Amino acid sequence: MEDAFINTPPTVAPAADLSALLISLLKSVLYRDGDERLWAALLNLQARVRDYVAVLNLELVLDEAEGYAFLKSRPEPADDDPSPRLPRLVARRPLSFPVSLLLALLRRKLAEFDASGSDTRLVLGRDDIVELVRVFLPDGTNEAKLIDQIEGTINKVVELGFLHKLKPTAGAAGGVASYEVRRILKAFVDAQWLSEFDARLGVYQTQLSGVATKDSDFQISQ
C-alpha cells in the first residue's frame, strides 16, 4: 500500500516572522487585537527583535498585559559617558497645547476608568470629548467653532495613535463618532507626569485663554 500524503499548510519560517515583525514595528505600534498571529510571533521572537533594533539605537517596549508593543529611541548617554551620541531614528517633536491638553484629559479619564474596574475598553463619544475640553476654554466661545476646533484636535490624536475611531454601530443616532482610548497612552503619559496634572492644567488654561501661544513642553516620539 502506498504511503498516504496529507496536505498541510506550510509553516511560516521564523526568519519571515522576524522580518514581518520588524517592518511592522518600524512602521507603527503593534497591537495584540490587531494581529494575533504576529503578536504570538513577537512573544516568541522578542529576544531577537531586541537584539536587532539595538543596532539601530532603539529598544522594544512590550506590554503583554495591555497588549501593545512599539519601538523607542534608547536613552541618551549621560554627560560623563564617553559613548558616542548616535542620531535618533525616532524623532521627538513638541505637541500643540490643545493636543497636549486632550492627551492629559484622556489619560486622567483612563486612570479613573481603570480604578472603577468596570471594563477594559474606554469608549468616548465625540460629545463626551467636547465636554472634557469645554471647561478649559474661555467663556463665550462660538459653539460651532468650538466643535470644529476640538474635532481637529481629536483627528490629530487619532493620527498619533492614542484614539481609535470606531465604526458606527447599527441604529446609532445622528452618526456621532465614538472613539476608543488606546491604552498605549499610559506608556507616554506616565504616573509622574499625571501627578503634575493639576499644575499643568493651570498652564493649559492660561494658554487657551490667549495669554500665550507657544507649544507645550510635552513631547512625543513620532
C-alpha positions in Angstrom: 0.0 0.0 0.0 1.4 3.4 -1.0 2.1 5.9 1.7 -0.7 8.5 2.0 0.2 12.1 1.9 -1.7 14.7 3.8 -1.8 18.2 2.6 -0.9 20.6 5.4 -0.5 24.3 5.2 3.2 25.4 5.2 4.5 26.9 8.3 5.9 30.4 8.3 9.7 30.4 8.7 11.0 32.2 11.8 13.1 34.5 9.6 9.9 35.5 7.7 8.2 36.2 11.1 11.1 38.3 12.3 11.1 40.4 9.1 7.3 40.9 9.4 7.7 41.9 13.0 10.5 44.4 12.4 8.7 46.0 9.4 5.5 46.3 11.4 7.2 47.8 14.5 9.2 50.2 12.5 6.1 51.5 10.8 3.7 51.8 13.8 2.5 50.3 17.1 1.7 46.6 17.1 -1.5 45.6 19.0 -2.4 42.1 20.1 -6.0 42.6 19.0 -4.9 43.9 15.6 -2.9 40.9 14.5 -2.9 37.9 16.9 -0.6 35.8 14.8 2.1 38.5 14.6 1.7 39.2 18.3 2.3 35.5 19.1 5.4 35.6 16.9 6.6 38.7 18.8 6.3 36.9 22.2 8.3 34.0 20.7 11.0 36.2 19.0 11.2 39.2 21.3 14.8 38.5 22.2 15.9 38.5 18.6 13.8 41.7 17.9 15.5 43.4 20.9 19.0 42.4 19.6 18.2 43.6 16.1 16.7 47.0 17.0 19.5 47.7 19.5 21.8 48.1 16.4 19.5 51.0 15.3 19.7 52.6 18.8 16.2 51.5 19.5 14.6 49.5 22.3 11.4 47.4 22.3 8.6 48.4 24.7 6.3 45.4 25.2 3.3 45.4 27.5 1.8 41.9 27.5 -0.9 42.8 29.9 -2.2 45.8 27.9 -1.5 44.1 24.5 0.8 46.6 22.7 4.4 46.9 21.6 6.4 49.7 20.0 9.9 50.9 19.4 11.5 54.0 21.0 14.9 55.5 21.0 17.3 54.4 23.7 18.2 57.0 26.4 20.9 59.5 25.6 24.3 58.7 27.3 25.0 60.7 30.5 27.2 63.8 30.1 30.2 62.0 31.6 29.6 58.9 29.5 32.2 58.7 26.6 29.8 56.6 24.5 29.2 58.2 21.0 26.0 60.2 20.6 24.1 58.4 17.8 21.4 60.2 15.7 17.8 59.5 16.6 15.9 57.3 14.2 12.6 58.1 16.0 12.3 61.8 16.2 10.7 63.8 19.0 8.5 66.8 18.5 6.6 69.1 20.8 2.8 68.9 20.7 0.5 71.9 20.5 -1.3 72.9 23.7 -4.8 71.7 22.5 -3.3 68.2 21.7 -1.3 68.1 24.9 -4.4 69.1 26.9 -6.6 66.5 25.3 -3.9 63.8 25.9 -3.7 64.8 29.6 -7.5 64.7 29.9 -7.8 61.4 28.2 -5.0 60.0 30.4 -6.8 61.1 33.6 -10.1 59.7 32.2 -8.3 56.4 31.6 -6.9 56.3 35.2 -10.4 56.9 36.6 -11.9 54.3 34.3 -9.3 51.7 35.4 -9.9 52.5 39.0 -13.6 51.7 38.5 -12.7 48.2 37.2 -15.8 48.2 35.0 -14.3 47.1 31.7 -11.1 47.0 29.7 -12.0 49.4 26.9 -12.7 53.0 27.4 -15.0 54.3 24.7 -16.0 58.0 24.4 -18.3 59.8 22.1 -17.4 63.0 20.4 -19.7 64.9 22.7 -18.0 63.3 25.7 -14.6 64.6 24.5 -16.0 68.0 23.8 -17.3 68.2 27.4 -13.8 67.2 28.7 -12.2 70.1 26.9 -15.0 72.7 27.2 -14.3 73.7 30.8 -10.8 74.9 29.9 -11.9 77.2 27.1 -12.8 80.9 27.5 -16.5 81.7 28.1 -18.4 82.8 25.1 -16.6 80.6 22.6 -18.7 80.1 19.5 -20.3 76.6 19.7 -19.8 75.6 16.1 -16.2 76.9 16.1 -15.5 75.1 19.3 -16.7 71.8 18.0 -14.6 72.3 14.8 -11.5 73.1 16.8 -12.0 70.1 19.1 -12.7 67.7 16.2 -9.4 68.9 14.6 -7.6 68.1 17.8 -9.3 64.7 18.0 -8.2 63.9 14.5 -4.6 64.8 15.4 -4.8 62.5 18.4 -6.2 59.7 16.2 -3.2 60.2 13.9 -0.8 59.9 16.9 -2.5 56.6 17.7 -3.9 57.4 21.1 -7.5 57.4 19.9 -9.1 54.8 17.6 -12.2 55.9 15.7 -14.8 53.1 15.9 -17.2 52.2 13.1 -20.7 53.4 13.8 -23.0 50.7 15.3 -26.3 49.8 13.6 -29.0 52.1 14.7 -26.7 54.7 16.2 -28.5 58.1 16.4 -27.1 61.1 14.5 -24.0 59.4 13.3 -21.9 61.0 16.0 -18.4 59.4 16.1 -17.2 57.2 19.0 -13.5 56.7 19.9 -11.6 54.1 21.9 -8.9 55.5 24.1 -5.9 53.3 23.3 -4.1 52.0 26.4 -0.7 52.8 24.9 -1.4 56.3 26.1 -0.3 55.1 29.6 3.2 54.5 28.2 3.6 58.1 27.1 1.8 59.9 29.8 3.2 58.2 32.9 2.3 58.3 36.5 4.9 61.0 37.3 3.6 63.2 34.5 0.0 62.6 35.7 0.9 63.5 39.2 1.7 67.0 38.0 -1.6 67.2 36.1 -3.3 69.9 38.2 -0.3 72.3 37.8 -0.2 71.6 34.1 -3.9 72.2 33.7 -3.4 75.7 35.1 -0.8 76.3 32.4 -3.0 74.9 29.7 -6.0 77.1 30.8 -3.8 80.2 30.7 -2.6 79.2 27.2 -6.1 78.5 25.9 -7.3 81.9 27.3 -5.0 83.6 24.9 -2.2 84.8 27.3 0.4 82.8 25.4 0.5 80.7 22.3 3.7 78.7 22.2 3.7 74.9 22.0 3.6 72.7 25.0 6.8 71.3 26.5 5.2 67.8 26.3 6.9 65.9 23.6 6.3 62.5 22.0 8.4 60.2 19.8 6.9 60.0 16.4 
